[in-house]
Amino acid sequence: MNSIDLTEAEIVNITGRVRPSAQARHLKRMLGLECERRADGSLLVGREAAMRAINARAKATGDAAGVPVQKEPDSEASNGLNWSKQA
């Protein structure tokens, strides 16, 4: 699909977030993208602007994908808590 703007599924894939407010924060913090809102509250992100930001991040970080990958936690706790680290 080569529309002028990213689909909701593409935005979720890039950000890893479902809520539009969290997606907007992630895009601003990680890629420096300012997003517009549609009347229904979803984000309007231009495809070309997103690709430029991702490519610029890839060049700056040396990461081939340009988008940070979340690392798996070290512990195998089912509840996500890691009791081995002190605050």
Secondary structure per residue as TSV (DSSP state, phi and psi in degrees):
chain	resnum	aa	ss	phi	psi
A	1	M	-	360.0	125.9
A	2	N	-	-120.9	52.9
A	3	S	-	-76.1	170.3
A	4	I	S	-73.3	-21.7
A	5	D	B	-126.7	160.7
A	6	L	-	-73.1	145.0
A	7	T	-	-78.5	165.5
A	8	E	H	-60.4	-38.4
A	9	A	H	-64.4	-38.3
A	10	E	H	-67.5	-39.0
A	11	I	H	-64.9	-42.0
A	12	V	H	-63.0	-40.9
A	13	N	H	-63.5	-40.9
A	14	I	H	-71.1	-44.7
A	15	T	H	-90.6	-29.2
A	16	G	-	75.2	13.2
A	17	R	-	-118.5	151.5
A	18	V	-	-103.7	-40.8
A	19	R	S	-73.6	134.9
A	20	P	H	-58.2	-35.2
A	21	S	H	-65.7	-41.0
A	22	A	H	-69.8	-37.1
A	23	Q	H	-62.1	-43.9
A	24	A	H	-63.4	-42.4
A	25	R	H	-61.8	-44.7
A	26	H	H	-63.3	-46.3
A	27	L	I	-64.0	-37.4
A	28	K	I	-69.2	-46.8
A	29	R	I	-70.9	-44.7
A	30	M	I	-88.5	-31.6
A	31	L	I	-120.6	-7.9
A	32	G	-	72.9	21.6
A	33	L	-	-90.9	129.0
A	34	E	-	-90.8	132.9
A	35	C	-	-114.8	143.8
A	36	E	E	-93.9	157.1
A	37	R	E	-106.5	140.5
A	38	R	-	-82.3	171.5
A	39	A	T	-61.6	-29.7
A	40	D	T	-85.5	0.7
A	41	G	S	96.1	-11.4
A	42	S	-	-75.1	165.1
A	43	L	E	-88.5	146.7
A	44	L	E	-112.3	109.1
A	45	V	-	-122.6	120.3
A	46	G	B	-67.8	136.1
A	47	R	H	-62.7	-46.1
A	48	E	H	-64.5	-42.4
A	49	A	H	-63.3	-41.1
A	50	A	H	-65.0	-43.3
A	51	M	H	-65.2	-40.3
A	52	R	H	-62.5	-43.1
A	53	A	H	-66.1	-42.0
A	54	I	H	-65.4	-43.0
A	55	N	H	-66.4	-38.4
A	56	A	H	-64.5	-40.3
A	57	R	H	-66.2	-38.8
A	58	A	H	-62.7	-41.4
A	59	K	H	-66.6	-40.7
A	60	A	H	-69.4	-36.7
A	61	T	H	-99.0	-14.1
A	62	G	-	77.4	10.6
A	63	D	-	-87.5	130.1
A	64	A	S	-64.1	-37.7
A	65	A	S	-83.6	-28.4
A	66	G	S	85.1	-16.1
A	67	V	S	-111.3	129.2
A	68	P	-	-62.0	145.5
A	69	V	-	-104.5	131.1
A	70	Q	-	-73.9	132.8
A	71	K	-	-83.6	149.9
A	72	E	-	-72.9	144.6
A	73	P	-	-65.3	151.4
A	74	D	S	-69.0	-35.8
A	75	S	S	-89.7	163.7
A	76	E	-	-103.7	25.3
A	77	A	-	-66.5	131.8
A	78	S	T	-72.6	-22.6
A	79	N	T	-94.7	0.3
A	80	G	S	86.2	-1.7
A	81	L	-	-85.1	141.5
A	82	N	-	-120.3	97.3
A	83	W	T	-79.9	-7.0
A	84	S	T	-80.1	-13.6
A	85	K	S	-102.9	138.9
A	86	Q	-	-92.8	150.0
A	87	A	-	-72.3	360.0
